[in-house]
Amino acid sequence: MDFELTEDQTELQRIVREVAEAECPPSFVRGLAEGSDGSDVDGLWKTYVQLDWPSLTVPVEDGGMGATAVELAITLEELGRVADPTPFLVTTSHYVPVVRNCVDGEQRKVLLGAVCGGATGTATFDPGDLRAQRDGDGWRLDGTVANVLDGDRADQLALVAATESGPGVFVVPAPTFDATLHLTELRLDGVAVDASRACCGAGVAAGIEKARLEALGGLAATTVGASQRILELVLEHVRSRHQFGQPIGAFQAVKHMLVDVYVAIERARALSHFAALTMAEDDDRQVLAASMAKAAAGDCQRIAIRNGIQLFGGLGFTWENDLQLFVRRAKAGELLGGSTASHRALVGRMAMAASLAEHDTEGGR
């Protein structure tokens, strides 16, 4: 696998960073955090739509750009760097992969075409206690789904529910919630779903798993981007803050802390890109790679936040400091999609299983 970005990918990275910095400065994100009505988010989303970013990984035959998980990871990292407040993350790395991998025919074209036109969506991957039962020509959903990212403002919800024949995907219009909350609990009581929006049977479980891996990759990339912005803010601070007649960045202990953050970010970025490459090439290692990327991103944000706040000193704890905007974005990436510890444990189990299998093979020769 080639870890170097192509010329086109480097240009995409440059354009996304340029647009994101211009359209989503810290003052904009701060205004939302302090309770503005959020109408400006719609304007930012329209900018993304005009640039065709939501359609990035939508297949060309469905009206999209047909890019791979690598281009999406590049975009999400740059948007994570500015703490993007739109539903871009869940629409592109949760909803689109579920629809793309699980829905067939004309309905897939309709749902993905809507995203290309500016519609938003989110998805779940664990049915929890959500159950789907046949109801005439359609289905009925009953149960609760917790921690649905952007479940309050997405246009469509792609929900995984348990059926008699295994997991199924059911796409339902989003209900109305309090617009100030963006992590929701959905309670469904006899919600009717048309048969054309239900995807059950062979292949659905595999499609859900592939989509879940893309979602993990998206969360990892976003966390890396937020951690990168933390490092940039800290570097700016230690270069301008003086003690004993010199910038505090000149002190060796400060340099060591900054290097630790830099190394953690570069490691996490490399694993994020590796995970995206395995997904783009449908590599057998994509399950392992996704968990490695998520675990590395968790380590990355922990070191970046710990050292970043310490180097800022008391300023790092204040609401007025932009650091808190990116600390919260990075920390959210750790809490969603499984913790660092859970993904590291999964990587350990997979490595041990592979080692035992190799040992058994050698012993049988």
N, C-alpha and C positions, 0 to 999 in steps of 0.2 A: 504494500500500500504506500502511496505517495502522500506524505504529510504536508508537502509544500502546496500553498494555495496557487491556483492558476491565475493568469492575468485577469480573467473575467471575475473570478472570486475576489481578488484583491480590489478590483474596481467596485464591486458590490459593497464590500466592507467600507470603502472610502465614502461612497454615496450615502449609505445608511448612517454612518457616523456624522456626516455633514448635515444631513436632514434632521437627524435626531437631536443634535446639539442646538440647531437653530429653532426647531419647533417645540422642543421639550426641555427647556432649561430648568435648573433647580427651582427657580421662582415659580414656575408653572406647577411643578409637582408639589411644592410647599403650599401653594394656594389651595390645591385639592385636599391636602392633608389637614388644612386648617378650616375646611368646611365650605369651600366655594360650591356653587350649584352643580358643577361638573359638566356644564354645557360645552366648555372648551374642549373636553375630551372628545366630543362628537366631531369637532372641527379637526382635531389631530387624527382621528380615525379616518375621516374623509381624505386627508392628505395621504395616508397610507394606501387607501383604496385607489386614489388617482395614480399612485405610483405602482399599482398592481401587486403590492407586497402580500396581501392576504392570500393571493392566488399562487404564491411561490411554488408550493409542492402539489398543487392541484394538477392532475394530468392534462396535457394539451387537448386531448379529446373531450375533456369535460370543461374546457374553456379557460384553463389555467396556464401557467408558465412552464410547468413540467420540470422544475428544478428538483434537486435531491435534498436529502437530509443535511448534507454539508452546507449548502447555501442557506438553509433554514437556521442551522446552528450559528453561522456567521452573523446572520441578521439578528437573532435572538440575543447573542452576546452583546452586540452594540446597543440594542434596546434595553437590555438589563443594565448597561452602563449608565443610562440616563433615568433608570427607574420608570420606564414607560408605563403609564397608568391606563392604557387601553386594553381591550380584551384580545390583543394580538397573540399573546402567548398561548392562551387556551384555544383560540380559534384555529391557529395553524399547527400546534403541536399536540392537541388533544382531539378536537372535533374533526378536523380534516382527515387525520389518519384513520379514525374509526370509520368514517363514511367511506373513505377510499378503499379500505381493506375489507369492509363487511357488507356494503350495500352494492347491489348490482343494477344494471340496466338503466332505464330512463330516470328512475328515482335518484340514482347516484348523480346523474348529470344535473338534475334539478337542484339537489341539495348543494353540490359543489359549485354549480353555476351561481347560486345565490351568494355564496361566499365571495366569489369573484366580483359580484356586483356590490359588495359591501355588507352583506349579512354577517352576523357573528354567531358563534356557537361554542358550546363546551361539552365535555364528555366525562363519564365515569367509567371505571374499569373493574370495580369490585361490586357485585350485586348487593352485598350486605344482606338485608332482609327484604329487598325489593323482589317481588314475585310477579310473573306475568301469566295470565290465564286466557284461554280462548274465550271470546265473547262474540258469538255469531260469526260474521265474516272478519272481525277484527280481534283486538286484544284488550285486556283490562289490566292495569298496573296498580298494585297495592304495596305499600311499604314505605320505608324511610331511607334516604340516602344522605349521609352526612358529608360535610366538607367539600361541597361542590364549588370549585373555583369559578368565579364570575357567574354563578348560577342565577344571580339577581338581575343581570343585565344582558345576558346572551339571548339571541333571537331563537335559537334552537338548542335543545338538550338531547344528546345521544346517550341514552341510559342503558347500562348493562343490567339485565334482570335475569333471574333464574326461571327456567321453564322446565316442563317435564322431560324435554329432550336435551337439556343442557343450557348454557348461557345463550341469551339472545340480545340483540341491540334494537332499541326502540327510540325513534326520533320523535320528540314531542315539542310543541311550541313552548317557550319559557313562560311561566306565570309571572305575575308582577310582584316585586318585592320592594323593600326599602332600598332606595337607590344609593344610600350611603354605605351599604354593606356589600362586600364582594366575595365573601366566603359564606355559603349558605347551607342550610339543611332543607332538603326537599321531602315533603310528606305527601305521598300520593294515595288517594283513597278512591279507587274505582275509576282511575283516569283512562279514558278510552283512547286507543291507538288504532288508526286505520291499518289494514293489512299491508298496504303499500309502504308503510313506514316501519314495518317490523322485519327484522332480519334474523332468522333462526335456521338451525340445521347444520349440516356439514360445512366445515370451514370457518364458521363464525368465531369459534373459540380461538383458532389460530389468528384470525384477523384482529380480534380484540387484543391478543398478546402483542402482535406487531405494532399496533397503535399505542399500546401502553409503553413499549420501549421508546417510541418516538417522543412520547410525552416526557419520559424520564430524561431523554437527551435534551429536550427543550428546557426543562427546569435546570439541568446542569449548566447549559450554555448561558441562561439568564443569570444564574448565580455567579458564574465566572465574570460576566460583564459588570455586575454590581460590585464585585470584589475588586476588579480593576479600577473602577472609579474611586473606591475607598483609598486604594494605593495612590492614585493621582492626587487626591485631595491632601493626603498625609505628606506626600513629597513636596507639594507646594507650601505646606505649613512649615516643615522642618527647614526649608530653604530660606524662609522669611523670618522665622522666630529666632531671636538672638539671646544667648546667655553667655556670660563671661567673655563678651566681646566678639563672639563668632556664632554663625548659624548652628542650631542644635544638630542639624544633619551632619555636621563635621565630626561629631563624637562617635567613637567606634561602636559603643553599645547601641546607639540609634541605628547606625548602618546595619548592624547584625539583625535587628528587628525588621528593618525594611527588606533586607535580603531574604529573610524567612518568608515574608509575605510574597515577594516576587517569585521565589521558587515554587511556592504553593500554587500560585496563580498559573504559572507556566505549566506545571504538572497537570493541573485540572483542565487547562485549555487543551493540552495535547490529548488527554483522554476523552475530552468532549468531542474533539475532531475525529479521534479514532472511532468513537461510538457512532458518529454520523456517517463515517465512511463504511463501517460494517453494515449499517442500515441501507445506505445507498447501493451497496453491492450485494445485499442479501447474504452476507457472510454468516457462516455457522456460529461465529463468536459474538453475535450481536447481543445476546442475552447477557453474557459475561461483560461485554464492553459497556453496556448501558449501566449496569450496577457499578462497575469500576468508575465510570464518569460521575455518577451521582455521589458515590462515596468521596471521590477526590474533590468534587465541588463543595461537599459538606466540610471537609478538612480545610479547604481554601477559605471559605467564609469565616470559619472559626478563628483561624490565625489572622486573617485580615481585620476582623472586627476587634479581636483582643489587642493586637499590636497597634491598630489604628487609633482606638480610643485612648490607649495608654500614651501614645506619642502626642496626641492632642491635649492630654491632661484634662483639666476641668472643663475646657471648651468642648471636648468630645461628648459631654453629656447634655449639652444645652440644645434646646429646641431651635435656636437661631442658627446653629451650625448646620450646613448642608450635609454633613457626614451622616446624621441620623436618617436621612431619606434613603441612603444606599445601604446603611446597616440594616434597616428594616426589610428592604428588598432582598438582600442577601440571606438574611435569617429566614425569611418566608420560604426561600428555595430549599432550605434544610428541612423544614417542617412538612412540606408537601411531597407526596410520592414515595414516602418511606424514608426513615432516618439514615444517617451515615452508618450507624452501627448495624442496622438491619441489612443494608446493601453490602457492607464489608463481610458480614457473616455469610451472606449468599455467595459472594466471591470465594470465600474460604471453603465453603462446602463444594462448590463446583471444582475448585482446584484440587481438593482432596479426592473427589470422585474421579477426576481425570488421572491423578497420580496412581490411584488404586487400579484403574482400568489398564493403564500402561504397565503396571507391575504384573497384573494377571496375564497380560498378553506376552510379556517377556518370559514369565514362568512357564507358559504353555508351549514355548518354542522348543 
